[in-house]
Amino acid sequence: MRMRRLALIAALTAALVTLTSCGSTGGSPAAAQPVTVYPAAERGAPQSIAGTLLDGGSYDIAAHRGEVVVVNFWASWCGPCRVEKDDLEKTYQATKGSRVAFLGVNIRDDKDKAKAFVAGQLTYPSVFDPQSRLALSFNVPPTSLPATIILDRQHRVAVMIRKAMLQSDLQPLVDQIAAENL
């Protein structure tokens, strides 16, 4: 009876963890905060991002010099990623005129499922990164899916978001970073 009770507790704990996020890649003190905005003086070094796009092309953040870049880490199997997908696209459309670029980074996923996830719904590019190498290369790595990082015009981490975002929450953050005069 005690073993069954322990097994039930373990199963409920696993289910709770699964429901609160799609996965974890590690932990840090900042991981407890769903949204962290970093003051300009605390942003660290510029990030370098390059990789192969889902459509087979290539991406290099250097092509976006002087632009704010919003990087969203996602997977086709992640329920919250599906929920925020439309809001990300709406925010992209609303801010691209302010020299803001968006990039999706598909991690821990199957390429065909990832392609189906974006087909006809997302107009900004997505890098295919099944080993999560790009996520791990950030000086402030995302720790769960979905995660969104807003890079300032110098491509330093300005905002770390560790939850699904609605346009009404994301766009003011993007606008804030885009309005900076660094």
SELUMMAR-893286 format. One record per residue (C-alpha): residue in one letter; chain; x, y, z. Coordinates in Angstrom, 2 decimals. Example, Ala and Ser with C-alpha at 12.3 -4.5 7.8 and 13.67 -1.06 7.14 Angstrom:
+-----+-------+---------+---------+---------+
: res : chain :       x :       y :       z :
+-----+-------+---------+---------+---------+
:   a :     A :   12.30 :   -4.50 :    7.80 :
:   s :     A :   13.67 :   -1.06 :    7.14 :
+-----+-------+---------+---------+---------+
! end
This chain:
+-----+-------+---------+---------+---------+
: res : chain :       x :       y :       z :
+-----+-------+---------+---------+---------+
:   m :     A :    0.00 :    0.00 :    0.00 :
:   r :     A :    2.83 :    2.41 :    0.85 :
:   m :     A :    4.53 :    1.70 :   -2.51 :
:   r :     A :    1.30 :    2.45 :   -4.37 :
:   r :     A :    0.92 :    5.72 :   -2.49 :
:   l :     A :    4.53 :    6.71 :   -3.32 :
:   a :     A :    3.99 :    5.79 :   -6.97 :
:   l :     A :    0.82 :    7.92 :   -7.06 :
:   i :     A :    2.62 :   10.90 :   -5.50 :
:   a :     A :    5.46 :   10.54 :   -8.01 :
:   a :     A :    3.00 :   10.37 :  -10.92 :
:   l :     A :    1.09 :   13.45 :   -9.71 :
:   t :     A :    4.33 :   15.38 :   -9.26 :
:   a :     A :    5.46 :   14.48 :  -12.79 :
:   a :     A :    2.09 :   15.54 :  -14.19 :
:   l :     A :    2.27 :   18.88 :  -12.37 :
:   v :     A :    5.75 :   19.56 :  -13.75 :
:   t :     A :    4.58 :   18.66 :  -17.26 :
:   l :     A :    1.56 :   20.96 :  -17.02 :
:   t :     A :    3.53 :   23.98 :  -15.79 :
:   s :     A :    6.06 :   23.97 :  -18.64 :
:   c :     A :    7.03 :   21.92 :  -21.64 :
:   g :     A :   10.48 :   21.10 :  -20.39 :
:   s :     A :   13.56 :   22.29 :  -18.62 :
:   t :     A :   17.17 :   22.64 :  -19.62 :
:   g :     A :   18.56 :   23.59 :  -16.24 :
:   g :     A :   17.98 :   26.04 :  -13.49 :
:   s :     A :   19.28 :   29.34 :  -12.19 :
:   p :     A :   18.16 :   31.91 :   -9.65 :
:   a :     A :   16.65 :   34.02 :  -12.46 :
:   a :     A :   14.69 :   30.98 :  -13.68 :
:   a :     A :   12.09 :   31.59 :  -10.96 :
:   q :     A :   11.13 :   34.89 :  -12.63 :
:   p :     A :    8.80 :   34.49 :  -15.63 :
:   v :     A :    9.87 :   37.88 :  -17.06 :
:   t :     A :   13.23 :   39.51 :  -16.34 :
:   v :     A :   14.15 :   42.90 :  -17.81 :
:   y :     A :   17.88 :   43.64 :  -17.63 :
:   p :     A :   19.11 :   47.24 :  -17.26 :
:   a :     A :   21.45 :   48.25 :  -20.10 :
:   a :     A :   24.48 :   48.23 :  -17.78 :
:   e :     A :   23.82 :   44.55 :  -16.87 :
:   r :     A :   23.24 :   43.05 :  -20.32 :
:   g :     A :   26.58 :   41.42 :  -20.99 :
:   a :     A :   28.15 :   40.66 :  -24.35 :
:   p :     A :   26.32 :   40.66 :  -27.69 :
:   q :     A :   24.91 :   37.29 :  -28.74 :
:   s :     A :   25.94 :   35.51 :  -31.90 :
:   i :     A :   23.22 :   33.47 :  -33.57 :
:   a :     A :   23.65 :   31.49 :  -36.76 :
:   g :     A :   22.07 :   28.31 :  -38.04 :
:   t :     A :   20.11 :   26.44 :  -40.66 :
:   l :     A :   16.53 :   27.51 :  -41.21 :
:   l :     A :   13.63 :   25.08 :  -41.36 :
:   d :     A :   13.26 :   25.89 :  -45.06 :
:   g :     A :   16.91 :   24.97 :  -45.67 :
:   g :     A :   18.33 :   28.50 :  -45.92 :
:   s :     A :   20.74 :   29.98 :  -43.42 :
:   y :     A :   20.40 :   32.61 :  -40.71 :
:   d :     A :   23.01 :   34.93 :  -39.23 :
:   i :     A :   22.07 :   37.65 :  -36.75 :
:   a :     A :   24.81 :   39.83 :  -38.26 :
:   a :     A :   22.35 :   40.60 :  -41.08 :
:   h :     A :   20.20 :   42.37 :  -38.45 :
:   r :     A :   22.83 :   44.84 :  -37.22 :
:   g :     A :   21.17 :   47.70 :  -35.35 :
:   e :     A :   17.82 :   45.91 :  -35.05 :
:   v :     A :   16.08 :   44.60 :  -31.97 :
:   v :     A :   15.79 :   40.82 :  -32.36 :
:   v :     A :   13.09 :   38.79 :  -30.62 :
:   v :     A :   14.15 :   35.14 :  -30.32 :
:   n :     A :   11.44 :   32.60 :  -29.46 :
:   f :     A :   12.40 :   29.04 :  -28.48 :
:   w :     A :    9.64 :   26.54 :  -29.28 :
:   a :     A :    8.75 :   22.97 :  -30.19 :
:   s :     A :    5.78 :   21.55 :  -32.10 :
:   w :     A :    4.89 :   19.25 :  -29.19 :
:   c :     A :    4.73 :   22.13 :  -26.67 :
:   g :     A :    1.12 :   23.11 :  -25.87 :
:   p :     A :    1.94 :   26.62 :  -24.57 :
:   c :     A :    4.03 :   27.19 :  -27.73 :
:   r :     A :    0.89 :   26.53 :  -29.80 :
:   v :     A :   -1.08 :   28.94 :  -27.63 :
:   e :     A :    1.36 :   31.85 :  -28.05 :
:   k :     A :    2.08 :   31.32 :  -31.75 :
:   d :     A :   -0.61 :   33.72 :  -33.05 :
:   d :     A :    0.35 :   36.42 :  -30.53 :
:   l :     A :    4.01 :   36.20 :  -31.56 :
:   e :     A :    3.05 :   36.64 :  -35.21 :
:   k :     A :    0.78 :   39.60 :  -34.38 :
:   t :     A :    3.57 :   41.24 :  -32.35 :
:   y :     A :    6.02 :   40.66 :  -35.20 :
:   q :     A :    3.65 :   42.30 :  -37.70 :
:   a :     A :    3.01 :   45.24 :  -35.35 :
:   t :     A :    6.70 :   45.95 :  -34.59 :
:   k :     A :    8.67 :   45.09 :  -37.73 :
:   g :     A :    8.36 :   48.70 :  -38.94 :
:   s :     A :   10.35 :   49.76 :  -35.85 :
:   r :     A :   13.43 :   47.82 :  -36.99 :
:   v :     A :   12.47 :   44.74 :  -34.99 :
:   a :     A :   13.21 :   41.27 :  -36.33 :
:   f :     A :   11.83 :   37.97 :  -35.04 :
:   l :     A :   13.50 :   34.57 :  -35.08 :
:   g :     A :   12.05 :   31.25 :  -33.99 :
:   v :     A :   14.38 :   28.55 :  -32.72 :
:   n :     A :   12.89 :   25.08 :  -32.90 :
:   i :     A :   14.49 :   22.76 :  -30.33 :
:   r :     A :   14.19 :   19.08 :  -29.37 :
:   d :     A :   11.86 :   18.39 :  -32.27 :
:   d :     A :   11.28 :   16.49 :  -35.51 :
:   k :     A :   11.92 :   18.63 :  -38.61 :
:   d :     A :    8.74 :   17.61 :  -40.46 :
:   k :     A :    6.57 :   18.34 :  -37.42 :
:   a :     A :    8.33 :   21.67 :  -36.95 :
:   k :     A :    7.69 :   22.62 :  -40.59 :
:   a :     A :    4.01 :   21.73 :  -40.22 :
:   f :     A :    3.82 :   23.85 :  -37.05 :
:   v :     A :    4.92 :   27.05 :  -38.85 :
:   a :     A :    3.39 :   26.40 :  -42.30 :
:   g :     A :    1.09 :   29.25 :  -43.31 :
:   q :     A :    1.03 :   30.68 :  -39.79 :
:   l :     A :    4.42 :   32.24 :  -38.99 :
:   t :     A :    6.03 :   34.61 :  -41.47 :
:   y :     A :    9.31 :   35.16 :  -39.62 :
:   p :     A :   12.14 :   32.61 :  -39.98 :
:   s :     A :   12.83 :   29.67 :  -37.67 :
:   v :     A :   16.17 :   27.95 :  -37.13 :
:   f :     A :   16.09 :   24.17 :  -36.68 :
:   d :     A :   18.20 :   23.35 :  -33.59 :
:   p :     A :   17.25 :   19.86 :  -32.36 :
:   q :     A :   20.24 :   19.69 :  -29.98 :
:   s :     A :   19.41 :   23.07 :  -28.35 :
:   r :     A :   22.92 :   24.39 :  -29.02 :
:   l :     A :   21.70 :   27.95 :  -29.62 :
:   a :     A :   19.74 :   28.01 :  -26.37 :
:   l :     A :   22.74 :   26.80 :  -24.43 :
:   s :     A :   25.00 :   29.41 :  -26.04 :
:   f :     A :   23.14 :   32.35 :  -24.49 :
:   n :     A :   24.74 :   34.01 :  -21.48 :
:   v :     A :   21.21 :   33.86 :  -20.01 :
:   p :     A :   19.95 :   30.50 :  -21.34 :
:   p :     A :   16.23 :   29.81 :  -21.48 :
:   t :     A :   15.29 :   27.06 :  -19.02 :
:   s :     A :   11.90 :   25.90 :  -20.31 :
:   l :     A :    9.60 :   26.10 :  -23.29 :
:   p :     A :    8.29 :   28.37 :  -24.49 :
:   a :     A :   10.97 :   30.98 :  -23.85 :
:   t :     A :   11.45 :   34.32 :  -25.55 :
:   i :     A :   14.52 :   36.54 :  -25.44 :
:   i :     A :   14.48 :   40.15 :  -26.58 :
:   l :     A :   17.90 :   41.33 :  -27.75 :
:   d :     A :   18.61 :   45.06 :  -27.83 :
:   r :     A :   20.01 :   46.79 :  -30.90 :
:   q :     A :   23.51 :   45.68 :  -29.86 :
:   h :     A :   22.18 :   42.09 :  -29.64 :
:   r :     A :   22.59 :   41.84 :  -25.88 :
:   v :     A :   19.95 :   40.06 :  -23.78 :
:   a :     A :   17.57 :   42.81 :  -22.64 :
:   v :     A :   14.55 :   40.69 :  -21.62 :
:   m :     A :   14.18 :   37.00 :  -20.73 :
:   i :     A :   10.66 :   35.58 :  -20.80 :
:   r :     A :   10.06 :   32.07 :  -19.47 :
:   k :     A :    6.35 :   31.66 :  -20.19 :
:   a :     A :    3.86 :   31.84 :  -23.04 :
:   m :     A :    3.10 :   35.45 :  -23.97 :
:   l :     A :    0.06 :   37.25 :  -25.28 :
:   q :     A :    0.55 :   40.17 :  -27.65 :
:   s :     A :   -0.77 :   42.53 :  -24.96 :
:   d :     A :    2.13 :   41.52 :  -22.70 :
:   l :     A :    4.89 :   41.00 :  -25.28 :
:   q :     A :    4.46 :   44.03 :  -27.51 :
:   p :     A :    5.01 :   46.63 :  -24.74 :
:   l :     A :    8.29 :   44.91 :  -23.85 :
:   v :     A :    9.41 :   44.86 :  -27.49 :
:   d :     A :    8.37 :   48.50 :  -27.92 :
:   q :     A :   10.29 :   49.45 :  -24.74 :
:   i :     A :   13.53 :   47.89 :  -26.00 :
:   a :     A :   13.02 :   49.26 :  -29.53 :
:   a :     A :   12.61 :   52.78 :  -28.09 :
:   e :     A :   15.95 :   52.67 :  -26.25 :
:   n :     A :   18.63 :   55.04 :  -27.44 :
:   l :     A :   21.81 :   53.10 :  -26.60 :
+-----+-------+---------+---------+---------+
! end
